[in-house]
Amino acid sequence: MNTPKEPIVFNSEDSLWQMLRDGLKTWDARLHDMADERIYRLSWGKWDRGPAPGRQPSYLPQEEFVHFQNKLTGQLLRFRFRGLEFTSWAPGWCFIVLGGLVEVQEPDGSTASF
């Protein structure tokens, strides 16, 4: 039997959290530290084995969601996770690419879905 995994949660400063919530920022940069369980879990995925004719296969992340918690208010944003990206101009860093905002969770546990 598979046990549910803990959500992947990154703590964020209030200003960054607000930009993520408002859709002004669709990524987050983090140190690419494979000793950090969150980064390790986000690093896994698989290739799409059946792309449509004429389409390139795409890499599908193993994790479906990533969360950002506001350090000031405790509110939690839940995003679809699209993958990690790396660039030569930021060695040692990875960029967490976010899909759509799925849910905002208040500290009392109430939620608003999108």
C-alpha positions in Angstrom: 0.0 0.0 0.0 1.3 3.5 -0.9 1.4 5.9 2.0 0.6 9.5 1.1 3.7 11.7 0.8 4.1 14.9 2.7 3.6 17.9 0.5 6.6 19.7 -0.8 6.6 23.1 1.0 9.0 26.1 0.6 8.8 29.0 3.0 8.6 32.4 1.2 8.9 36.0 2.2 5.6 37.9 2.0 6.5 39.9 -1.1 7.5 36.9 -3.1 4.5 35.0 -1.9 2.2 37.8 -3.1 3.8 37.8 -6.5 3.3 34.1 -6.8 -0.3 34.4 -5.7 -1.0 37.2 -8.2 0.6 35.3 -11.1 3.4 38.0 -11.5 6.0 35.3 -11.0 5.7 31.8 -12.3 9.0 30.3 -11.0 11.1 30.3 -7.9 14.9 29.9 -7.7 16.4 27.6 -5.1 19.9 26.2 -4.4 20.2 22.9 -6.2 21.0 20.9 -3.1 20.2 17.2 -3.6 20.5 16.7 0.1 17.4 18.8 0.5 14.6 16.2 0.3 12.2 18.7 -1.5 14.7 19.4 -4.3 15.5 15.7 -4.5 11.8 14.7 -4.9 11.3 17.5 -7.5 14.2 16.1 -9.6 12.5 12.8 -10.5 10.2 12.2 -13.4 9.9 10.1 -16.6 9.7 10.6 -20.4 6.3 10.6 -22.0 6.3 7.3 -23.9 3.4 8.0 -26.3 3.6 11.4 -27.7 1.2 12.3 -30.6 2.7 11.7 -34.1 5.0 14.5 -35.0 5.5 15.6 -31.4 8.6 15.3 -29.3 8.3 13.3 -26.0 8.1 15.5 -22.9 9.6 15.0 -19.5 6.8 14.4 -16.9 7.6 15.3 -13.3 7.0 12.7 -10.7 5.5 15.3 -8.3 2.3 16.9 -9.3 2.2 19.9 -6.8 4.6 22.2 -5.0 3.6 24.6 -2.2 4.8 27.9 -0.9 4.0 29.1 2.6 3.9 32.7 3.5 6.3 33.2 6.5 4.3 36.2 7.7 0.8 35.0 7.5 1.1 31.2 7.3 -1.1 31.0 4.2 -0.2 28.2 1.8 -0.2 28.4 -2.1 -0.6 25.1 -4.0 0.7 25.1 -7.6 0.9 22.5 -10.3 4.6 21.6 -10.7 6.0 21.8 -14.3 9.6 20.9 -13.7 13.1 22.1 -12.8 15.2 24.2 -15.1 18.9 25.0 -15.0 20.9 27.7 -16.7 24.7 28.3 -17.2 24.5 31.8 -15.8 23.2 30.5 -12.4 25.5 27.6 -11.5 24.3 25.7 -8.4 20.8 27.0 -8.7 17.6 25.4 -10.0 14.4 27.1 -11.1 11.1 25.6 -10.0 8.7 26.1 -12.9 5.1 26.5 -11.7 1.9 25.7 -13.5 -1.4 27.1 -12.4 -2.4 28.1 -8.9 -4.7 25.3 -7.6 -5.5 26.3 -4.1 -4.9 28.9 -1.3 -5.0 27.5 2.2 -5.5 29.7 5.2 -3.8 29.0 8.5 -7.2 27.8 10.0 -7.4 25.1 7.3 -10.0 26.7 5.1 -9.3 26.7 1.4 -10.1 28.6 -1.8 -9.7 26.6 -5.0 -9.0 27.9 -8.5 
